[in-house]
Amino acid sequence: MFCALFNSLKGQIVCFGMMKHFGNVETIVMFILCLNLVHKNNGIPKEAFMSDKFIVGRIAELEDFPFMASLRIKSVHYCASTIIHPKWAITAAQCYQIVPFSDYTIVSSTQQLNYNSGLEHKVINITLSPDGDLALLEIADTFKETPAILTKNMLGNFELGIIVGWGFTATPGTTPKDLRMVYLRIMQDSECNVRYNDYKPKAGLICMMPKSKHLGICTGDVGAPLVANGKVYAVAAWRKNCLDNGPEVFYSLPYRYQWITSVIM
């Protein structure tokens, strides 16, 4: 998953630079996603740069993460999402853009990110959390996969987790064929502040550190689930620099458990 974006050049310039690497529909989707990732919102950096370094995680097996799904706009992968109910999936709110619901689909039951596999589901409703961090996606039909297990309990300090997704493995725009995973450990806010000056602690955020350098979330990984002890604890929000060994920020699901269950039940 996982490549590179973020630090010194103006993010908007980078996003325009990305456009030449994609076709018509892909250009629009990736351009929106790039602007979304570099936009300043709750600590997301405004500035970005591209690199040609490669960053790959370990291949993940779908049988271990049956709830994993690809959120797409006009059939192009845009964000990760997690199946949490036969009718609902969850992702980060920044994955919601001002396009018609008819442009959104969720593809489940696929380990490989190609456009000829998996089960496609039409999104008919998107509900944002009161704090504007999460989005619940309702589909027209029903997911056949086993939903993720949510919990009211928070992760403990220094506990290990796994992030799973189809984010970039290199730039410009190298999307992996297979679902990939990376191990992370939870960080205390004080440690996160030392390593990440732009991090602004607030309730409902989790700071994580990849176990290995140059691994972690990047373009296409927003909304990806953080898994630990067989449960999903959070979804990916942002990371300052995919190329360094810096921390990553997630939206806590236990913190919003009551809201989630009130919508989907």
C-alpha positions as CSV (number, residue, x, y, z in Angstrom):
1,M,0.0,0.0,0.0
2,F,1.5,2.7,0.4
3,C,3.7,5.3,-1.1
4,A,4.4,8.9,-1.0
5,L,3.0,12.2,-0.8
6,F,3.5,15.0,1.6
7,N,5.9,17.7,2.7
8,S,7.3,20.7,0.9
9,L,5.8,21.7,-2.5
10,K,2.3,23.1,-2.9
11,G,-0.2,20.3,-2.8
12,Q,-2.3,21.8,-5.6
13,I,0.6,21.8,-8.0
14,V,1.3,18.2,-7.2
15,C,-2.4,17.3,-7.9
16,F,-2.3,19.0,-11.3
17,G,0.9,17.2,-12.0
18,M,-0.8,13.8,-11.3
19,M,-3.5,14.4,-13.9
20,K,-1.2,13.6,-16.9
21,H,-0.8,10.0,-15.6
22,F,-4.4,9.0,-15.9
23,G,-7.2,8.7,-18.4
24,N,-10.4,10.6,-18.5
25,V,-12.5,9.1,-15.6
26,E,-9.3,8.1,-13.6
27,T,-8.0,11.7,-14.0
28,I,-11.1,13.2,-12.4
29,V,-11.2,10.7,-9.5
30,M,-7.5,10.8,-8.7
31,F,-7.4,14.6,-8.9
32,I,-10.2,14.9,-6.4
33,L,-8.5,12.3,-4.2
34,C,-5.2,14.1,-4.3
35,L,-6.8,17.5,-3.4
36,N,-8.7,15.7,-0.6
37,L,-5.5,14.2,0.9
38,V,-3.6,17.5,0.9
39,H,-6.5,19.6,2.3
40,K,-6.0,20.9,5.8
41,N,-8.8,19.4,7.9
42,N,-8.3,18.3,11.6
43,G,-4.5,18.3,11.1
44,I,-4.2,17.0,7.5
45,P,-1.2,18.7,5.9
46,K,-1.9,21.3,3.1
47,E,1.4,20.7,1.4
48,A,2.7,17.7,-0.6
49,F,5.4,16.3,-2.8
50,M,5.8,13.3,-5.0
51,S,8.6,10.8,-4.9
52,D,9.7,7.8,-7.0
53,K,10.4,5.6,-4.0
54,F,8.6,2.2,-3.7
55,I,6.7,1.3,-0.6
56,V,5.0,-2.1,-0.4
57,G,3.4,-4.0,2.4
58,R,2.9,-7.8,2.8
59,I,0.2,-9.4,0.6
60,A,-3.0,-10.0,2.6
61,E,-5.4,-12.9,2.1
62,L,-9.1,-12.0,1.7
63,E,-10.1,-14.9,3.9
64,D,-8.5,-13.1,6.8
65,F,-10.2,-9.8,6.0
66,P,-13.6,-10.8,4.4
67,F,-15.1,-7.4,5.4
68,M,-12.6,-5.5,3.2
69,A,-14.2,-3.5,0.3
70,S,-13.2,-1.0,-2.3
71,L,-15.1,2.3,-2.5
72,R,-15.2,3.5,-6.1
73,I,-16.3,6.6,-8.0
74,K,-17.3,5.9,-11.6
75,S,-15.9,2.4,-11.1
76,V,-12.4,3.7,-10.1
77,H,-10.9,2.8,-6.7
78,Y,-11.0,5.8,-4.5
79,C,-10.9,4.8,-0.8
80,A,-11.0,1.7,1.3
81,S,-14.2,0.7,3.3
82,T,-15.2,-1.9,5.8
83,I,-18.4,-4.0,5.8
84,I,-19.9,-3.7,9.3
85,H,-23.5,-4.8,8.5
86,P,-25.3,-6.6,5.7
87,K,-26.5,-3.2,4.4
88,W,-23.7,-0.9,5.6
89,A,-20.0,-0.2,5.2
90,I,-17.9,2.5,6.9
91,T,-15.1,4.8,5.7
92,A,-13.5,8.1,6.4
93,A,-15.7,11.1,5.8
94,Q,-13.2,12.8,3.5
95,C,-14.0,10.0,1.0
96,Y,-17.4,11.6,0.6
97,Q,-17.3,14.0,-2.3
98,I,-20.0,16.1,-4.0
99,V,-20.9,13.7,-6.7
100,P,-24.3,11.9,-7.2
101,F,-24.9,8.7,-5.3
102,S,-25.2,7.0,-8.7
103,D,-21.4,7.5,-9.1
104,Y,-20.6,5.5,-6.0
105,T,-20.2,1.7,-5.8
106,I,-18.6,-0.6,-3.2
107,V,-16.9,-3.7,-4.5
108,S,-16.6,-6.6,-2.1
109,S,-15.2,-10.2,-2.2
110,T,-12.1,-9.2,-4.1
111,Q,-8.5,-9.7,-3.1
112,Q,-7.1,-8.1,-6.3
113,L,-7.8,-4.6,-7.3
114,N,-8.9,-5.1,-10.8
115,Y,-12.1,-4.1,-12.4
116,N,-13.3,-7.6,-13.5
117,S,-13.6,-9.2,-10.0
118,G,-15.7,-9.0,-6.9
119,L,-19.3,-8.1,-6.2
120,E,-20.5,-4.6,-7.0
121,H,-23.0,-2.8,-4.8
122,K,-24.7,0.5,-5.5
123,V,-24.6,3.1,-2.7
124,I,-27.9,4.7,-2.0
125,N,-27.3,6.7,1.1
126,I,-24.3,8.3,2.9
127,T,-24.6,9.4,6.6
128,L,-21.8,11.5,8.1
129,S,-20.9,11.4,11.8
130,P,-21.7,14.4,13.9
131,D,-18.0,15.3,14.2
132,G,-17.6,15.0,10.4
133,D,-14.9,12.3,10.6
134,L,-16.7,9.1,9.5
135,A,-19.1,8.2,6.7
136,L,-21.6,5.3,6.8
137,L,-22.5,3.9,3.3
138,E,-25.8,2.1,2.8
139,I,-26.1,-0.1,-0.3
140,A,-29.2,-1.1,-2.4
141,D,-28.7,-4.8,-2.0
142,T,-27.1,-6.9,0.7
143,F,-23.5,-7.8,1.5
144,K,-22.9,-11.6,1.6
145,E,-19.5,-11.3,3.4
146,T,-19.0,-11.7,7.1
147,P,-19.1,-8.2,8.6
148,A,-16.3,-6.8,10.7
149,I,-16.6,-7.1,14.5
150,L,-16.8,-3.7,16.2
151,T,-16.1,-3.1,19.9
152,K,-16.7,-0.5,22.5
153,N,-13.2,-1.0,24.0
154,M,-10.3,1.2,23.1
155,L,-6.9,-0.1,22.0
156,G,-4.3,-0.1,24.8
157,N,-1.0,1.8,24.7
158,F,1.7,0.1,22.5
159,E,-0.8,-2.5,21.3
160,L,-0.2,-3.9,17.8
161,G,-2.6,-3.7,14.9
162,I,-2.8,-4.3,11.1
163,I,-3.8,-1.8,8.4
164,V,-5.1,-3.4,5.2
165,G,-5.7,-1.7,1.8
166,W,-5.0,-1.1,-1.9
167,G,-3.1,2.2,-1.6
168,F,-0.3,3.4,-3.8
169,T,3.0,1.4,-3.7
170,A,5.0,3.9,-5.6
171,T,4.6,7.2,-7.4
172,P,3.3,8.4,-9.8
173,G,0.1,6.5,-9.2
174,T,1.3,2.9,-8.8
175,T,-1.7,0.9,-7.4
176,P,-1.0,-2.6,-6.2
177,K,-2.6,-5.6,-7.8
178,D,-3.2,-7.4,-4.5
179,L,-4.6,-6.4,-1.1
180,R,-1.7,-5.6,1.2
181,M,-1.2,-5.2,4.9
182,V,1.2,-3.5,7.3
183,Y,1.8,-3.9,11.1
184,L,1.5,-0.8,13.3
185,R,1.6,-0.1,17.1
186,I,-0.4,2.4,18.9
187,M,1.4,5.6,20.2
188,Q,0.7,7.9,23.1
189,D,-0.3,11.4,22.1
190,S,2.9,12.8,23.7
191,E,5.1,10.6,21.5
192,C,3.0,11.4,18.4
193,N,3.4,15.1,19.1
194,V,7.2,14.8,19.2
195,R,7.4,12.9,15.9
196,Y,4.6,14.8,14.1
197,N,4.5,18.5,14.9
198,D,1.2,19.0,12.9
199,Y,-0.7,16.4,15.0
200,K,-3.4,18.0,17.1
201,P,-4.7,15.5,19.7
202,K,-8.4,15.3,20.1
203,A,-10.9,12.8,21.3
204,G,-11.6,10.1,18.8
205,L,-8.2,10.1,17.1
206,I,-5.6,7.3,17.4
207,C,-2.0,7.7,16.5
208,M,-0.1,4.7,15.2
209,M,3.5,4.0,14.1
210,P,4.4,1.4,11.4
211,K,6.8,-1.3,12.6
212,S,9.0,-0.8,9.6
213,K,10.3,2.3,7.9
214,H,8.6,3.5,4.6
215,L,5.4,1.5,5.3
216,G,2.0,2.8,5.9
217,I,-1.1,4.5,4.5
218,C,-1.1,6.6,1.4
219,T,-3.3,7.5,-1.6
220,G,-6.1,5.0,-1.9
221,D,-5.8,3.9,1.8
222,V,-8.0,6.5,3.4
223,G,-10.8,4.7,5.2
224,A,-8.9,1.4,5.5
225,P,-9.6,-0.6,8.6
226,L,-7.2,-1.0,11.6
227,V,-7.5,-4.5,12.8
228,A,-6.4,-6.0,16.1
229,N,-7.5,-9.0,18.1
230,G,-9.9,-10.0,15.4
231,K,-11.8,-6.7,15.6
232,V,-11.8,-3.4,13.7
233,Y,-10.9,-0.5,15.9
234,A,-10.4,2.4,13.5
235,V,-10.3,3.6,9.9
236,A,-7.3,5.4,8.3
237,A,-7.5,9.2,8.3
238,W,-4.1,10.6,7.2
239,R,-0.4,10.5,7.4
240,K,2.0,13.4,7.0
241,N,4.7,11.7,4.9
242,C,4.4,8.1,3.5
243,L,8.1,8.0,2.9
244,D,9.4,8.5,6.4
245,N,8.9,6.6,9.6
246,G,6.4,9.0,10.9
247,P,3.1,8.3,12.6
248,E,-0.3,7.7,11.1
249,V,-3.7,9.0,12.3
250,F,-6.9,7.0,12.5
251,Y,-10.5,7.7,13.5
252,S,-11.5,5.6,16.5
253,L,-14.6,3.4,16.0
254,P,-15.1,2.6,19.8
255,Y,-15.3,6.4,20.4
256,R,-18.2,6.6,17.9
257,Y,-19.7,3.2,18.6
258,Q,-23.0,4.5,19.9
259,W,-23.5,6.7,16.8
260,I,-22.6,3.8,14.4
261,T,-25.0,1.4,16.0
262,S,-27.8,4.0,16.2
263,V,-27.6,4.4,12.4
264,I,-27.2,0.8,11.2
265,M,-29.4,-1.0,13.7
